[in-house]
C-alpha cells in the first residue's frame, strides 16, 4: 500500500482497517442512490422543521412566548420553499 519514514512497507499497520479507511476513498454512489439519499435527507429536514414550527405555534398560542419571539423563530422556516423546490426538481 505504501510506507513512510516511520513505517516500512511491510509494517502490519498498513493492513489495519483504520488505515485502509483513511487511505481509500469511499465507493462512488450511482445517481439513483444519491437521489434516494438526498430525498431522505430532505424529508427528514422537512419533518423536523414542521415539528418545530408546530411547537412554536403552540407555545405562542399558550402565551409562553411573545409575538416577537414567535416571528423570530418562524423566520428561519420557509417550508413552502422546500416543497416548491422539490416539485421543480421533479419537473426538470
C-alpha positions as CSV (number, residue, x, y, z in Angstrom):
1,X,0.0,0.0,0.0
2,X,2.7,2.5,0.9
3,X,5.2,3.5,3.5
4,X,6.8,6.5,5.2
5,X,9.9,7.2,7.3
6,X,8.4,5.7,10.4
7,X,6.7,2.7,8.9
8,X,8.3,0.3,6.4
9,X,6.1,-1.1,3.6
10,X,6.0,-4.5,5.4
11,X,4.6,-2.9,8.6
12,X,1.3,-4.7,9.6
13,X,-0.1,-1.3,10.4
14,X,-0.8,-0.7,6.6
15,X,-3.2,-3.7,6.6
16,X,-5.4,-2.5,9.5
17,X,-9.0,-1.4,8.7
18,X,-8.5,2.1,10.2
19,X,-5.5,2.8,7.9
20,X,-7.3,1.3,4.9
21,X,-10.3,3.5,5.7
22,X,-8.2,6.6,5.9
23,X,-6.3,6.0,2.7
24,X,-9.0,4.8,0.4
25,X,-11.9,6.8,-1.0
26,X,-15.3,5.7,-0.2
27,X,-17.1,3.9,-3.1
28,X,-18.8,6.0,-5.7
29,X,-22.6,6.2,-5.5
30,X,-24.7,5.9,-8.6
31,X,-27.2,8.7,-9.5
32,X,-30.2,6.7,-8.2
33,X,-28.6,6.1,-4.8
34,X,-27.6,9.7,-4.5
35,X,-31.1,10.8,-5.4
36,X,-32.6,8.4,-2.8
37,X,-30.3,9.6,0.0
38,X,-30.8,13.2,-0.8
39,X,-34.6,12.8,-0.9
40,X,-34.5,11.0,2.5
41,X,-32.4,13.8,4.0
42,X,-34.7,16.5,2.6
43,X,-37.7,14.7,4.0
44,X,-36.1,14.4,7.5
45,X,-35.2,18.1,7.4
46,X,-38.8,19.0,6.4
47,X,-40.3,16.8,9.1
48,X,-38.0,18.4,11.8
49,X,-38.8,21.9,10.6
50,X,-42.5,21.2,10.5
51,X,-42.5,19.8,14.1
52,X,-40.5,22.8,15.3
53,X,-43.0,25.2,13.6
54,X,-45.9,23.4,15.2
55,X,-44.2,23.7,18.6
56,X,-43.6,27.4,18.1
57,X,-47.3,27.9,17.2
58,X,-48.4,26.0,20.3
59,X,-46.1,28.0,22.5
60,X,-47.3,31.2,21.0
61,X,-51.0,30.3,21.4
62,X,-50.5,29.3,25.0
63,X,-48.7,32.6,25.8
64,X,-45.3,31.0,26.6
65,X,-43.6,33.3,24.1
66,X,-44.3,36.7,22.8
67,X,-45.2,37.6,19.2
68,X,-41.7,38.9,18.6
69,X,-40.2,35.6,19.7
70,X,-42.6,33.7,17.6
71,X,-41.8,35.9,14.5
72,X,-38.1,35.5,15.1
73,X,-38.4,31.7,15.4
74,X,-40.6,31.4,12.3
75,X,-38.3,33.5,10.2
76,X,-35.8,30.7,9.8
77,X,-38.5,28.3,8.4
78,X,-39.8,28.5,4.9
79,X,-41.4,25.1,4.5
80,X,-43.2,26.2,1.3
81,X,-39.9,26.8,-0.3
82,X,-38.7,23.2,0.2
83,X,-42.0,21.9,-1.3
84,X,-41.7,24.2,-4.3
85,X,-38.0,23.3,-4.8
86,X,-38.8,19.5,-4.7
87,X,-41.7,20.0,-7.2
88,X,-39.4,22.0,-9.5
89,X,-36.8,19.3,-9.4
90,X,-39.4,16.6,-10.3
91,X,-40.4,18.7,-13.3
92,X,-36.9,19.2,-14.5
